[in-house]
Amino acid sequence: MERLQKVMAHAGVASRRKCEEIIQAGRVKVNGEVVRELGTKVSREDTIEVDGVPIYKEEPRYILLYKPRNVISAVSDDKERPVVTDYVQGIPERIYPIGRLDFDTTGLLMMTNDGDFANLMMHPRYKINKTYIAKIDGFLAEADMQNLRRGVMLDKQRTAPAKVRVLSTNDRKQMSVVELTIREGWNHQVKRMFEAVGRTVVSLKRERFSFLDLGNLQPGQWRELTAFEVDKLRKEAESAIK
């Protein structure tokens, strides 16, 4: 279920703010009944009319993108920097990223026009694992790894327990490659977790999201999720709160 004004905006009726005004003016019907309440939620099965004209409801789309470095996880940018939707061509629906990856972070990013699905994937209560490969300066002591596994304090809150393992080290360059799996998505979380144990992230890539990985995709390439993958992700998220 999504808010009526959001569905209208996605269908191209007007901006979300303008759609709210249209609803309050009594110009919208849902299943033949005039609706004026802004909190109204609708499903894909509902019939929505604006001034007596049925609106086009987009087909749900689910995209997996290999986000390149130095690209904004957004649909537009006021500084005219590259955004992730620049890479997904030939999709008429207005998709948007599920969550975000930092400007300089690469890897797996999903995109959709399905708000319910996006919420299931983003909210930490659904406990979906996200795995990152980080190149860091220096080396992790066993105590550092235990701190990460227990959770570290960020903004007076403790992160959920993480999975961590060192993939490789380079004594000459004084660097390590570390795999970190978390189930939250706080702002700059992975970088800040390493900072909490005294290490700086040099480069970062999201390798997996739940069971999904990048497969043979190269940076900037994308594919559509299969119906099986979407259903499996939904069931995984929903099972976390049962």
matplotlib code that plots the C-alpha trace (Angstrom):
import matplotlib.pyplot as plt

x = [0.0, 1.2, 0.0, -2.5, -0.5, 2.7, 0.9, -0.6, 2.8, 4.5, 1.7, 2.7, -0.4, 1.6, 4.2, 3.4, 2.6, 0.2, -1.4, -2.2, -4.0, -5.9, -7.0, -8.1, -10.1, -12.2, -11.1, -9.9, -12.0, -10.8, -13.0, -15.7, -15.7, -14.4, -11.3, -10.1, -7.9, -4.1, -3.4, -5.3, -3.4, -4.1, -3.0, -2.3, -5.8, -7.6, -9.1, -8.0, -9.6, -8.6, -11.3, -13.1, -10.1, -8.4, -4.7, -2.1, -0.6, 3.0, 4.0, 6.4, 10.0, 12.9, 16.5, 19.9, 22.6, 26.4, 26.9, 30.1, 32.4, 31.7, 28.0, 25.1, 22.5, 19.6, 17.4, 18.8, 21.6, 21.6, 25.4, 24.8, 26.9, 26.2, 23.2, 22.3, 19.3, 21.6, 22.8, 19.3, 18.0, 14.9, 12.7, 9.6, 8.6, 10.1, 12.4, 14.4, 17.2, 16.5, 18.6, 21.9, 25.6, 28.0, 29.3, 32.7, 31.2, 30.7, 28.6, 25.2, 22.3, 18.7, 16.2, 12.4, 9.1, 7.5, 7.4, 6.3, 9.2, 11.7, 10.6, 11.0, 14.5, 15.6, 14.2, 16.5, 13.7, 13.6, 17.2, 18.4, 22.2, 24.3, 27.9, 30.7, 34.3, 36.5, 40.1, 41.4, 44.6, 46.6, 45.4, 42.6, 43.6, 41.5, 40.1, 39.0, 37.2, 35.5, 34.3, 32.8, 31.2, 29.5, 28.6, 30.3, 28.9, 27.9, 26.0, 25.3, 23.7, 25.3, 25.2, 23.8, 26.3, 28.2, 30.1, 33.7, 36.6, 40.0, 40.3, 43.9, 46.7, 49.6, 52.5, 54.4, 51.5, 50.2, 46.7, 44.0, 41.0, 38.1, 34.6, 31.9, 28.3, 25.7, 21.9, 21.4, 21.9, 22.9, 24.6, 28.2, 27.8, 30.6, 33.2, 32.2, 32.3, 35.9, 36.7, 35.4, 38.2, 40.8, 40.9, 40.2, 38.4, 40.3, 37.7, 34.4, 32.2, 28.8, 29.3, 26.0, 22.5, 21.0, 21.5, 21.9, 25.4, 26.7, 27.3, 29.0, 27.9, 30.5, 30.3, 27.4, 25.6, 22.2, 19.7, 16.1, 15.4, 13.4, 10.0, 11.6, 14.2, 11.7, 9.4, 12.3, 13.5, 9.9, 9.6, 12.9, 12.0, 8.5, 9.8, 12.0, 9.0, 6.9]
y = [0.0, 3.5, 7.0, 8.2, 11.4, 9.4, 7.1, 10.1, 11.8, 8.6, 8.4, 11.9, 13.8, 16.6, 17.1, 15.4, 18.7, 19.6, 16.2, 16.8, 20.0, 18.1, 15.5, 18.1, 19.8, 16.7, 16.0, 12.4, 9.2, 5.9, 3.0, 5.5, 7.3, 10.9, 10.9, 14.1, 12.6, 12.9, 9.8, 7.5, 4.5, 2.6, -0.6, -1.5, -3.1, 0.2, 2.3, 6.0, 8.8, 12.5, 14.8, 11.6, 10.3, 7.1, 7.5, 5.2, 3.0, 2.0, -1.6, -2.4, -2.6, -4.0, -3.2, -4.3, -1.9, -2.1, 1.4, 3.0, 5.2, 8.9, 8.6, 10.0, 7.6, 9.8, 10.6, 14.2, 16.4, 20.2, 20.1, 18.2, 15.2, 11.8, 10.0, 6.3, 6.8, 8.0, 4.3, 2.7, 3.5, 2.2, 2.1, 4.3, 4.0, 6.5, 4.3, 5.5, 3.9, 1.7, 3.3, 4.8, 4.2, 7.0, 9.0, 7.2, 3.7, 1.2, -2.0, -3.5, -1.0, -1.9, 0.5, 0.3, 2.2, -0.1, 1.8, -1.2, -3.3, -0.4, -0.1, -3.8, -3.7, -0.6, -0.8, -2.4, -4.2, -6.6, -7.6, -8.0, -8.6, -6.3, -7.3, -4.9, -5.3, -2.5, -1.7, -0.1, 1.4, -0.8, -4.0, -5.1, -6.5, -9.4, -6.9, -4.6, -7.5, -8.5, -4.9, -4.9, -8.2, -6.9, -3.6, -0.2, 3.1, 5.6, 8.8, 7.2, 4.2, 0.7, -0.8, -4.3, -7.2, -7.5, -10.3, -9.5, -11.3, -10.3, -11.4, -10.3, -8.0, -6.2, -5.6, -3.5, -1.1, -1.4, -2.1, -4.8, -6.0, -6.8, -8.2, -6.7, -7.8, -5.5, -5.4, -1.6, 1.3, 4.3, 7.3, 6.4, 3.4, 1.1, 3.9, 5.1, 1.6, 1.2, 4.7, 3.6, 1.0, 3.4, 2.4, 4.5, 3.1, 3.7, 2.2, 0.5, -1.8, -3.4, -7.0, -8.6, -7.7, -10.8, -13.6, -11.2, -10.5, -8.7, -11.8, -10.8, -7.2, -4.5, -1.0, 0.9, -2.2, -3.4, -6.1, -6.7, -8.9, -12.0, -12.6, -15.4, -13.0, -10.3, -12.9, -14.4, -11.0, -10.1, -13.4, -12.9, -9.5, -10.4, -13.5, -11.3, -9.8, -13.0]
z = [0.0, -0.9, -0.1, -2.8, -3.5, -4.1, -6.6, -8.4, -8.6, -9.9, -12.6, -13.8, -12.6, -10.9, -8.2, -4.9, -3.2, -6.1, -5.9, -2.2, -3.2, -5.9, -3.3, -0.8, -3.5, -3.9, -7.5, -6.8, -6.6, -5.4, -6.5, -7.3, -4.0, -3.5, -1.3, 0.5, 3.2, 2.5, 4.6, 2.3, 1.1, -2.1, -3.7, -7.3, -7.5, -6.7, -9.5, -9.2, -11.1, -11.3, -12.6, -13.9, -15.8, -14.7, -14.1, -15.5, -12.8, -13.5, -13.7, -10.9, -11.9, -10.0, -11.1, -9.9, -10.9, -10.5, -9.3, -10.5, -8.4, -8.2, -9.0, -6.8, -5.5, -6.6, -9.6, -10.0, -8.6, -8.4, -9.0, -12.3, -11.2, -12.6, -11.0, -10.9, -13.2, -16.0, -16.3, -16.6, -20.0, -21.7, -18.6, -19.0, -15.3, -12.9, -10.8, -7.8, -5.7, -2.7, -0.1, -1.2, -1.6, -1.0, -4.0, -3.9, -3.0, -5.8, -6.0, -5.8, -5.7, -6.3, -7.9, -8.1, -8.4, -5.7, -2.4, -0.3, -1.7, -1.1, 2.5, 3.1, 1.7, 3.6, 7.1, 9.7, 11.4, 8.4, 9.1, 5.5, 5.3, 3.2, 2.6, 1.8, 0.8, 2.3, 1.6, 4.8, 6.0, 8.5, 10.1, 12.4, 15.7, 17.1, 19.6, 16.7, 15.0, 18.3, 18.7, 15.2, 15.8, 19.0, 17.5, 17.9, 19.3, 16.7, 17.7, 21.1, 19.6, 19.2, 15.8, 15.4, 15.6, 12.3, 10.6, 9.8, 8.3, 6.8, 3.2, 2.7, 4.1, 2.4, 4.7, 2.2, 1.6, 5.2, 4.0, 4.5, 2.6, 4.9, 4.3, 6.6, 6.7, 8.4, 8.4, 9.0, 6.6, 8.7, 6.9, 6.1, 8.4, 7.2, 7.0, 10.5, 11.9, 10.8, 12.1, 15.5, 15.6, 14.4, 10.7, 7.6, 4.5, 1.3, -1.0, -0.5, -2.6, -1.7, -2.8, -1.8, -0.8, 0.9, -1.6, -4.6, -6.0, -9.0, -11.1, -14.4, -14.3, -14.9, -13.4, -14.9, -16.1, -14.8, -15.1, -14.0, -11.0, -11.7, -10.2, -8.1, -6.7, -5.8, -4.1, -2.2, -1.0, 0.2, 2.0, 3.7, 4.9, 6.1, 7.9, 10.1, 12.0, 12.4]

ax = plt.figure().add_subplot(projection="3d")
ax.plot(x, y, z, "-o")
ax.set_aspect("equal")
plt.show()
